[in-house]
Amino acid sequence: MKKIITSLLILISTFAASAQEKTKRVYFTEPLECILQIAQTSFSDNNPARDGVRATCFTNFPYYMHLDFGKTFGIVPGIAIKNIGIKTKDEEITQNSETTQYKKIKRRVFAAGASLAIKCGSLKKEMWAYGGGGIDWAFHYRQKLYKNGSSRDVSKSGEWTSNATPTFIPSVFFGIQTPYSINIKGTYYFNDFLNPNYNGSLGNFSNITQSQLFTLTISLVFNTGNDSKSSNTTEVDNQSPKNKIFEL
């Protein structure tokens, strides 16, 4: 995992250094994101649990730097705070020889992430596709267990830097940016969301053999870099020696 983090940092540093000499346009975006989280879970016993879809529109704080090298190509390094997780329905949990069925269970993490994407298309017309990879550090785990689906009958618990989930969660993603300030992105996470070796105060996850996570993110991007008067946009003239280096 350390190799993945190191490689990602090297790529970001390399592209950023290269951008100082070649970039024609630099701008930043802070989109409003709604993340749909789709889980694929399986259990080692005859658990009747079903997969659910979880949606979060809050506690997602992305920040992206766009480095456009021309009219059709650019890179997008970014950082973000994310609220991601899985939801199951009708899951049975056995503790102290007593089995309880919960109407739904939400398990999530707050994670800090870094990413790097390559974008291609008509950048000026705001119509381009992109793809890349990232890694998230899960720093806080939370779960809610609903016995009958009501928010009044729910058991809440959490743990900082918990090993209920992997500490680092790598991912790949692909998406499109449209001229209507709408961005759509699909993300696939390589690791299972839950750690099957976890057996602690938050429960025993040994019977959860798979907890794959896929997310679909729909974003509103208000600053796309086409407003030349915007303070968030900087044009770099490659012909002018004194403008060849753009310092952040």
Secondary structure, DSSP 4 states (H G I P E B T S, - for coil): -HHHHHHHHHHHHHHHHHHHHH-SEEEEE--EEEEEEEEEEEESS----EEEEEEE-SS-EEEEEEEE-SSSEEEEEEEEEEEEEEEEEEEEEEETTEEEEEEEEEEEEEEEEEEEEEEEEETTTTEEEEEEEEEEEEEEEEEEEESSS-TTSEEEEEEET-SSS-SEEEEEEEEEE-TTSEEEEEEEESS-SS-TT-EETTEE-TTEEEEEEEEEEEEE----S--TT-TTEEE--TT-GGGS----
